[in-house]
Amino acid sequence: MPIPDLHSFHAPLLAFAVALALAGAARFLRVGILAAAAGGAGVLAGWYAITGVLWVAAPRISIDDLTQIAAAALLIGLVVGRFAEGSAGTVGTLVAALFAAWWLTGAPRHLAGVRAGWPVGLGTALATLLLVRLLMTGAQQLLSAALAGITLAASLYVAGVPSVWLQLALVPALAALAMCLLPPMPGLAVLPVAADIAALSCLVVLAVGRLPRLGIGTIDVAAASPFLALWLVPRVTQRFGFAGRAAPLAAGVLSGAVSVGLTWATRAVLRH
């Protein structure tokens, strides 16, 4: 597994720069709309740098679909970001999940197309709802989003996928990391990044995994790694109570390591 050169990380670095600039402006100017846009805009910029496609309906599923999903997630985040309470988060999450499901099934416009792609659509929608739920119920949403992205990137690297998938995963990870500059705010700010990570996890399974053919491979386990890491964090944090304020960070590192380790173990077992 060769390590990609620094030039390969221009897209994640661009995502980090865009998200950091918007988060910094939001903190300095106290403009909520900039805070809501930071993560989603960073992911959109990073994925666009990789795909070079902003809004084109491809005839078959590909990484080009990600920029459209990121654009929709950004728009949803901007709309729901205006509401700090109430049902905005629930509605926004549901809309983001349904859009990702619809788009990754080929954006069907007729009932026959919906029926043909309903397993993919249902799986994508449920995955998006689950990941957003895991992120938004934690105490450190932005750090948890960064953990999810980094865990996915590390697991995909261990799985031996082409380097483009590693770059795609690092984009939301670094965008979420840059958003840590923001002051404490409602969990709605993390919604676009969470939806993007979920969509990427689903896409990598659909594009290069075995699950669509009713099998389980290393890539499928790698795609599930951010879900496992986020599920483990609150449970591990309870064991690190002695660490004080460092407990969430320590728990995140351990949870991510366990998730990546499971991917490595799966690859080792399947090789034999």
Secondary structure as a PSIPRED ss2 file (coil, helix, strand):
# PSIPRED VFORMAT (PSIPRED V4.0)

   1 M C   1.000  0.000  0.000
   2 P C   1.000  0.000  0.000
   3 I C   1.000  0.000  0.000
   4 P C   1.000  0.000  0.000
   5 D C   1.000  0.000  0.000
   6 L H   0.000  1.000  0.000
   7 H H   0.000  1.000  0.000
   8 S H   0.000  1.000  0.000
   9 F H   0.000  1.000  0.000
  10 H H   0.000  1.000  0.000
  11 A H   0.000  1.000  0.000
  12 P H   0.000  1.000  0.000
  13 L H   0.000  1.000  0.000
  14 L H   0.000  1.000  0.000
  15 A H   0.000  1.000  0.000
  16 F H   0.000  1.000  0.000
  17 A H   0.000  1.000  0.000
  18 V H   0.000  1.000  0.000
  19 A H   0.000  1.000  0.000
  20 L H   0.000  1.000  0.000
  21 A H   0.000  1.000  0.000
  22 L H   0.000  1.000  0.000
  23 A H   0.000  1.000  0.000
  24 G H   0.000  1.000  0.000
  25 A H   0.000  1.000  0.000
  26 A H   0.000  1.000  0.000
  27 R H   0.000  1.000  0.000
  28 F H   0.000  1.000  0.000
  29 L H   0.000  1.000  0.000
  30 R C   1.000  0.000  0.000
  31 V C   1.000  0.000  0.000
  32 G H   0.000  1.000  0.000
  33 I H   0.000  1.000  0.000
  34 L H   0.000  1.000  0.000
  35 A H   0.000  1.000  0.000
  36 A H   0.000  1.000  0.000
  37 A H   0.000  1.000  0.000
  38 A H   0.000  1.000  0.000
  39 G H   0.000  1.000  0.000
  40 G H   0.000  1.000  0.000
  41 A H   0.000  1.000  0.000
  42 G H   0.000  1.000  0.000
  43 V H   0.000  1.000  0.000
  44 L H   0.000  1.000  0.000
  45 A H   0.000  1.000  0.000
  46 G H   0.000  1.000  0.000
  47 W H   0.000  1.000  0.000
  48 Y H   0.000  1.000  0.000
  49 A H   0.000  1.000  0.000
  50 I H   0.000  1.000  0.000
  51 T H   0.000  1.000  0.000
  52 G C   1.000  0.000  0.000
  53 V C   1.000  0.000  0.000
  54 L C   1.000  0.000  0.000
  55 W C   1.000  0.000  0.000
  56 V C   1.000  0.000  0.000
  57 A C   1.000  0.000  0.000
  58 A C   1.000  0.000  0.000
  59 P C   1.000  0.000  0.000
  60 R C   1.000  0.000  0.000
  61 I C   1.000  0.000  0.000
  62 S C   1.000  0.000  0.000
  63 I C   1.000  0.000  0.000
  64 D C   1.000  0.000  0.000
  65 D H   0.000  1.000  0.000
  66 L H   0.000  1.000  0.000
  67 T H   0.000  1.000  0.000
  68 Q H   0.000  1.000  0.000
  69 I H   0.000  1.000  0.000
  70 A H   0.000  1.000  0.000
  71 A H   0.000  1.000  0.000
  72 A H   0.000  1.000  0.000
  73 A H   0.000  1.000  0.000
  74 L H   0.000  1.000  0.000
  75 L H   0.000  1.000  0.000
  76 I H   0.000  1.000  0.000
  77 G H   0.000  1.000  0.000
  78 L H   0.000  1.000  0.000
  79 V H   0.000  1.000  0.000
  80 V H   0.000  1.000  0.000
  81 G C   1.000  0.000  0.000
  82 R C   1.000  0.000  0.000
  83 F C   1.000  0.000  0.000
  84 A C   1.000  0.000  0.000
  85 E C   1.000  0.000  0.000
  86 G C   1.000  0.000  0.000
  87 S C   1.000  0.000  0.000
  88 A H   0.000  1.000  0.000
  89 G H   0.000  1.000  0.000
  90 T H   0.000  1.000  0.000
  91 V H   0.000  1.000  0.000
  92 G H   0.000  1.000  0.000
  93 T H   0.000  1.000  0.000
  94 L H   0.000  1.000  0.000
  95 V H   0.000  1.000  0.000
  96 A H   0.000  1.000  0.000
  97 A H   0.000  1.000  0.000
  98 L H   0.000  1.000  0.000
  99 F H   0.000  1.000  0.000
 100 A H   0.000  1.000  0.000
 101 A H   0.000  1.000  0.000
 102 W H   0.000  1.000  0.000
 103 W H   0.000  1.000  0.000
 104 L H   0.000  1.000  0.000
 105 T C   1.000  0.000  0.000
 106 G C   1.000  0.000  0.000
 107 A C   1.000  0.000  0.000
 108 P C   1.000  0.000  0.000
 109 R C   1.000  0.000  0.000
 110 H C   1.000  0.000  0.000
 111 L H   0.000  1.000  0.000
 112 A H   0.000  1.000  0.000
 113 G H   0.000  1.000  0.000
 114 V H   0.000  1.000  0.000
 115 R H   0.000  1.000  0.000
 116 A H   0.000  1.000  0.000
 117 G C   1.000  0.000  0.000
 118 W H   0.000  1.000  0.000
 119 P H   0.000  1.000  0.000
 120 V H   0.000  1.000  0.000
 121 G H   0.000  1.000  0.000
 122 L H   0.000  1.000  0.000
 123 G H   0.000  1.000  0.000
 124 T H   0.000  1.000  0.000
 125 A H   0.000  1.000  0.000
 126 L H   0.000  1.000  0.000
 127 A H   0.000  1.000  0.000
 128 T H   0.000  1.000  0.000
 129 L H   0.000  1.000  0.000
 130 L H   0.000  1.000  0.000
 131 L H   0.000  1.000  0.000
 132 V H   0.000  1.000  0.000
 133 R H   0.000  1.000  0.000
 134 L H   0.000  1.000  0.000
 135 L H   0.000  1.000  0.000
 136 M H   0.000  1.000  0.000
 137 T C   1.000  0.000  0.000
 138 G C   1.000  0.000  0.000
 139 A C   1.000  0.000  0.000
 140 Q C   1.000  0.000  0.000
 141 Q H   0.000  1.000  0.000
 142 L H   0.000  1.000  0.000
 143 L H   0.000  1.000  0.000
 144 S H   0.000  1.000  0.000
 145 A H   0.000  1.000  0.000
 146 A H   0.000  1.000  0.000
 147 L H   0.000  1.000  0.000
 148 A H   0.000  1.000  0.000
 149 G H   0.000  1.000  0.000
 150 I H   0.000  1.000  0.000
 151 T H   0.000  1.000  0.000
 152 L H   0.000  1.000  0.000
 153 A H   0.000  1.000  0.000
 154 A H   0.000  1.000  0.000
 155 S H   0.000  1.000  0.000
 156 L H   0.000  1.000  0.000
 157 Y H   0.000  1.000  0.000
 158 V H   0.000  1.000  0.000
 159 A H   0.000  1.000  0.000
 160 G C   1.000  0.000  0.000
 161 V C   1.000  0.000  0.000
 162 P C   1.000  0.000  0.000
 163 S H   0.000  1.000  0.000
 164 V H   0.000  1.000  0.000
 165 W H   0.000  1.000  0.000
 166 L H   0.000  1.000  0.000
 167 Q H   0.000  1.000  0.000
 168 L H   0.000  1.000  0.000
 169 A H   0.000  1.000  0.000
 170 L H   0.000  1.000  0.000
 171 V H   0.000  1.000  0.000
 172 P H   0.000  1.000  0.000
 173 A H   0.000  1.000  0.000
 174 L H   0.000  1.000  0.000
 175 A H   0.000  1.000  0.000
 176 A H   0.000  1.000  0.000
 177 L H   0.000  1.000  0.000
 178 A H   0.000  1.000  0.000
 179 M H   0.000  1.000  0.000
 180 C H   0.000  1.000  0.000
 181 L H   0.000  1.000  0.000
 182 L C   1.000  0.000  0.000
 183 P C   1.000  0.000  0.000
 184 P C   1.000  0.000  0.000
 185 M C   1.000  0.000  0.000
 186 P C   1.000  0.000  0.000
 187 G H   0.000  1.000  0.000
 188 L H   0.000  1.000  0.000
 189 A H   0.000  1.000  0.000
 190 V H   0.000  1.000  0.000
 191 L H   0.000  1.000  0.000
 192 P H   0.000  1.000  0.000
 193 V H   0.000  1.000  0.000
 194 A H   0.000  1.000  0.000
 195 A H   0.000  1.000  0.000
 196 D H   0.000  1.000  0.000
 197 I H   0.000  1.000  0.000
 198 A H   0.000  1.000  0.000
 199 A H   0.000  1.000  0.000
 200 L H   0.000  1.000  0.000
 201 S H   0.000  1.000  0.000
 202 C H   0.000  1.000  0.000
 203 L H   0.000  1.000  0.000
 204 V H   0.000  1.000  0.000
 205 V H   0.000  1.000  0.000
 206 L H   0.000  1.000  0.000
 207 A H   0.000  1.000  0.000
 208 V H   0.000  1.000  0.000
 209 G C   1.000  0.000  0.000
 210 R C   1.000  0.000  0.000
 211 L H   0.000  1.000  0.000
 212 P H   0.000  1.000  0.000
 213 R H   0.000  1.000  0.000
 214 L C   1.000  0.000  0.000
 215 G C   1.000  0.000  0.000
 216 I C   1.000  0.000  0.000
 217 G C   1.000  0.000  0.000
 218 T H   0.000  1.000  0.000
 219 I H   0.000  1.000  0.000
 220 D H   0.000  1.000  0.000
 221 V H   0.000  1.000  0.000
 222 A H   0.000  1.000  0.000
 223 A H   0.000  1.000  0.000
 224 A H   0.000  1.000  0.000
 225 S H   0.000  1.000  0.000
 226 P H   0.000  1.000  0.000
 227 F H   0.000  1.000  0.000
 228 L H   0.000  1.000  0.000
 229 A H   0.000  1.000  0.000
 230 L H   0.000  1.000  0.000
 231 W H   0.000  1.000  0.000
 232 L H   0.000  1.000  0.000
 233 V H   0.000  1.000  0.000
 234 P H   0.000  1.000  0.000
 235 R H   0.000  1.000  0.000
 236 V H   0.000  1.000  0.000
 237 T H   0.000  1.000  0.000
 238 Q H   0.000  1.000  0.000
 239 R H   0.000  1.000  0.000
 240 F C   1.000  0.000  0.000
 241 G H   0.000  1.000  0.000
 242 F H   0.000  1.000  0.000
 243 A H   0.000  1.000  0.000
 244 G H   0.000  1.000  0.000
 245 R H   0.000  1.000  0.000
 246 A H   0.000  1.000  0.000
 247 A H   0.000  1.000  0.000
 248 P H   0.000  1.000  0.000
 249 L H   0.000  1.000  0.000
 250 A H   0.000  1.000  0.000
 251 A H   0.000  1.000  0.000
 252 G H   0.000  1.000  0.000
 253 V H   0.000  1.000  0.000
 254 L H   0.000  1.000  0.000
 255 S H   0.000  1.000  0.000
 256 G H   0.000  1.000  0.000
 257 A H   0.000  1.000  0.000
 258 V H   0.000  1.000  0.000
 259 S H   0.000  1.000  0.000
 260 V H   0.000  1.000  0.000
 261 G H   0.000  1.000  0.000
 262 L H   0.000  1.000  0.000
 263 T H   0.000  1.000  0.000
 264 W H   0.000  1.000  0.000
 265 A H   0.000  1.000  0.000
 266 T H   0.000  1.000  0.000
 267 R H   0.000  1.000  0.000
 268 A H   0.000  1.000  0.000
 269 V H   0.000  1.000  0.000
 270 L H   0.000  1.000  0.000
 271 R H   0.000  1.000  0.000
 272 H C   1.000  0.000  0.000
